[in-house]
Amino acid sequence: MTELTPEPNAAPSSPEPVVPEGIQRARAAFLRDFPRLIADRRMRGKYVCYHGDTLISVSKDYWALIREAITRKIPEDAYLVFQVVPGEDIEERAMAEEAELP
């Protein structure tokens, strides 16, 4: 008779959170444009909305940009809204790097 050794309990693997491509592209475009945006005094403190690689709108009102994206029927996983303030680029770079970790 053969003795069976029970297999170790494998921890249920939770799927790694995947950052949608549209979000990745929007964040990359914002980081690309950030030096120009922050240098423009008229842009400081305003909100910008990126869809993929494109800046689609600028406003003082965050919710106006959300409404704009909804009106354009842009999926939630394809755009981001950022505020043009000092340090925002640092925070976004950290979030991008965190998303890339295994």
C-alpha positions in Angstrom: 0.0 0.0 0.0 1.3 3.5 -0.9 1.1 6.3 1.6 -0.1 9.6 0.1 1.5 12.8 1.2 -1.0 15.6 1.2 -0.1 18.5 -1.0 0.7 21.7 0.9 -2.2 24.1 0.9 -1.6 26.5 -1.9 -2.7 30.0 -1.0 -5.3 31.1 -3.4 -3.6 33.3 -5.9 -5.3 36.6 -6.2 -5.0 38.1 -9.6 -2.5 41.0 -9.9 -4.4 44.2 -10.4 -3.9 45.2 -14.0 -3.8 48.9 -14.9 -5.8 49.4 -18.1 -3.8 50.5 -21.1 -5.9 53.7 -21.4 -5.0 54.7 -17.8 -1.4 53.9 -18.4 -1.3 56.0 -21.6 -3.2 58.9 -19.9 -0.7 58.9 -17.0 2.3 58.8 -19.3 0.9 61.7 -21.4 0.3 63.8 -18.2 3.8 63.1 -17.0 5.2 64.0 -20.4 3.3 67.3 -20.5 3.7 68.2 -16.8 6.8 70.4 -17.1 5.0 72.5 -19.7 1.7 72.6 -17.8 3.3 73.6 -14.4 5.4 76.3 -16.1 2.3 78.0 -17.5 0.9 80.1 -14.6 -2.5 80.0 -16.2 -2.6 76.2 -15.8 -1.5 76.0 -12.2 -4.3 74.7 -9.9 -6.5 73.7 -12.8 -7.6 70.2 -13.6 -6.7 68.5 -16.9 -8.3 65.4 -18.4 -6.3 63.0 -20.6 -7.8 60.4 -22.8 -5.0 58.1 -23.9 -2.2 60.3 -25.2 -4.4 63.4 -25.6 -5.2 66.3 -23.4 -8.9 66.6 -24.0 -10.0 69.4 -21.6 -8.9 71.9 -18.9 -11.1 73.3 -16.2 -11.1 74.8 -12.7 -13.9 72.3 -12.0 -12.9 68.6 -11.5 -16.5 67.4 -12.0 -16.9 69.4 -15.2 -14.1 67.2 -16.7 -15.8 64.1 -15.5 -19.0 65.2 -17.1 -17.0 66.0 -20.3 -15.6 62.5 -20.4 -19.0 61.0 -19.9 -20.5 63.2 -22.6 -17.8 62.0 -25.0 -18.7 58.4 -24.0 -15.1 57.7 -22.9 -14.9 54.6 -20.8 -13.9 55.0 -17.2 -10.8 53.0 -17.8 -9.6 55.2 -20.6 -9.1 58.6 -19.0 -7.7 60.3 -16.0 -8.1 63.8 -14.4 -5.1 65.4 -12.8 -4.6 68.7 -11.0 -1.7 70.8 -12.1 0.0 71.5 -8.8 3.7 71.1 -7.7 4.4 67.5 -6.8 1.6 65.9 -8.7 4.1 64.5 -11.1 6.0 62.8 -8.3 2.9 61.2 -7.0 1.8 60.0 -10.4 5.3 58.6 -11.1 5.2 56.7 -7.9 1.7 55.3 -8.7 3.0 54.2 -12.2 6.0 52.5 -10.7 3.9 50.7 -8.1 1.6 49.4 -10.8 4.6 47.9 -12.6 5.8 45.9 -9.5 5.4 42.1 -9.8 
